[in-house]
Amino acid sequence: MTSLGNYTTDGTNGHSNVLRHEKCDAYLLIHLETVLGEGFRTLLYFLGLAYCFIGLSAITARFFRSMESVVKHSRTIETIDPLTNTKIVKTEKVWNYTIADITLLAFGTSFPQISLATIDAIRNIGNVYAGGLGPGTLVGSAAFDLFPIHAVCVVVPKAGELKKISDVGVWLVELFWSFWAYIWLYIILEVWTPNVVTLWESILTVLQFGLLLIHAYAQDKRWPYFSLPLERAERPEEWVPAEAAKYRPLDKVHDPHSEVSQVGEEGNSGIVDIFSIHSGEGTGINPYVIAFTALAAGTSWPDLVASKIAAERQLTADSAIANITCSNSVNIYIGIGVPWLIDTLYNYIAYKEPLRIDNAEGLSFSLLVFFATSVACIGVLVFRRLTIGAELGGPRLWAWVTCIFFMLLWLIFVVLSSLRVSGVI
């Protein structure tokens, strides 16, 4: 099985083609696959990928319901009134909703990607070159989070129902750290140490997740000097309303969640090694194009399902949108930061050498396109807030217009990035 770096190049310009015409001798399950036509093999592999997505959807839905149970826990606080000297008993939530959105929701839905990347890093110990998910895949995952997931969430509320962000200040903080994550990725791979990651860069990458948590909590609690002076509407006391919590869309299905989870997890664990690398051979598609399309969608699929459920069942848009922005942060600070830290630490101790990145092709251009299209996406969300009063939902016609526009932004990113890594532009 070949690696992402081993692909054919065009003899005239040294760049790879989007579609390659070569015989693939590798196979997924049985050797008989090699005699099948490329078109039929492509269909089979994408059907397999779709099956994995169904499994991931079932797992994510179960995870979201489990998270509801965790977040609704309360504790009793007893205090003494200094004036009357009487005992005051009150109940408060154990979890802060802002921290829950980042650590439970965004981190939880990103955990498949984090665990795969960490396992791959452990297997890669001793190699001076990084393996696993490359920077191109992470940018593609960020684009999938920002555009298609927003597109789905906009049309999920019922016709005419408006769901807005109750705390714009927290959203702006989360948005800042989300965009900064990819600026940071560009700085360390293109400016400071091109195509190299040092131990200190990996440490700083991981520590920034802690800064995100502190900054978001400070904004939620309106700490002086650490928060934006913005008004906010109070979020509902319950993370999910009681009537919505009774909704169990997957209970109509035979209750083999354990079976589905096993299939989904096994399928997901094979996405990196099989569908990003092997399909690049079997389908004749440039591996880099697969990396920021099919693989990026696969690693972001739990984010889509979780945000969709949050947009359906919560009264505000906070969690649905926070999951989008914070998942992008988690993907960089933890999803790639921890694997880099493992490998750079070993390389520093064993070889006194940094970790080399050999699959950052087209990173600068992809980031440029990503930021340009992101401005349009955020601009539309702000415009919807100012005109109809909410980021999600609203009149059905305008919700679908927004959805289509977001999908067009994603297609622009995919097409331009594909053409770039293929040497067309």
Stockholm file with secondary structure:
# STOCKHOLM 1.0

chainA/1-425         MTSLGNYTTDGTNGHSNVLRHEKCDAYLLIHLETVLGEGFRTLLYFLGLAYCFIGLSAITARFFRSMESVVKHSRTIETIDPLTNTKIVKTEKVWNYTIADITLLAFGTSFPQISLATIDAIRNIGNVYAGGLGPGTLVGSAAFDLFPIHAVCVVVPKAGELKKISDVGVWLVELFWSFWAYIWLYIILEVWTPNVVTLWESILTVLQFGLLLIHAYAQDKRWPYFSLPLERAERPEEWVPAEAAKYRPLDKVHDPHSEVSQVGEEGNSGIVDIFSIHSGEGTGINPYVIAFTALAAGTSWPDLVASKIAAERQLTADSAIANITCSNSVNIYIGIGVPWLIDTLYNYIAYKEPLRIDNAEGLSFSLLVFFATSVACIGVLVFRRLTIGAELGGPRLWAWVTCIFFMLLWLIFVVLSSLRVSGVI
#=GR chainA/1-425 SS CCCTTCCCCCTTTSCCCSBCCCCCCCCSSCGGGGGSCHHHHHHHHHHHHHHHHHHHHHHHHHHHHHHHHHHTCEEEEEEECTTTCCEEEEEEESSCHHHIIIIIIIHHHHHHHHHHHHHHHHHTTTCSBCCSSCHHHHHHHHHHIIIIIHHHHHHSSCTTCEECCSCHHHHHHHHHHHHHHHHHHHIIIIIISTTEECHHHHHHHHHHHHHHHHHHHHHHHTCTTTSCCCCCCCCCSSSSCHHHHTCCGGGGSCSCHHHHHHHHHHHHHHIIIIIIIIHHHHHCBCHHHHIIIIIHHHHHHHHHHHHHHHHHHCSSSHHHHHHHHHHHHHIIIIIIHHHHHHHHHHHHHHTSCCEECCCCTTHHHHHHHHHHHHHHHHHHHHHHHHHTSCSEECSHHHHHHHHHHHHHHHHHHHHHHHHHHTTCC
#=GC SS_cons         CCCTTCCCCCTTTSCCCSBCCCCCCCCSSCGGGGGSCHHHHHHHHHHHHHHHHHHHHHHHHHHHHHHHHHHTCEEEEEEECTTTCCEEEEEEESSCHHHIIIIIIIHHHHHHHHHHHHHHHHHTTTCSBCCSSCHHHHHHHHHHIIIIIHHHHHHSSCTTCEECCSCHHHHHHHHHHHHHHHHHHHIIIIIISTTEECHHHHHHHHHHHHHHHHHHHHHHHTCTTTSCCCCCCCCCSSSSCHHHHTCCGGGGSCSCHHHHHHHHHHHHHHIIIIIIIIHHHHHCBCHHHHIIIIIHHHHHHHHHHHHHHHHHHCSSSHHHHHHHHHHHHHIIIIIIHHHHHHHHHHHHHHTSCCEECCCCTTHHHHHHHHHHHHHHHHHHHHHHHHHTSCSEECSHHHHHHHHHHHHHHHHHHHHHHHHHHTTCC
//
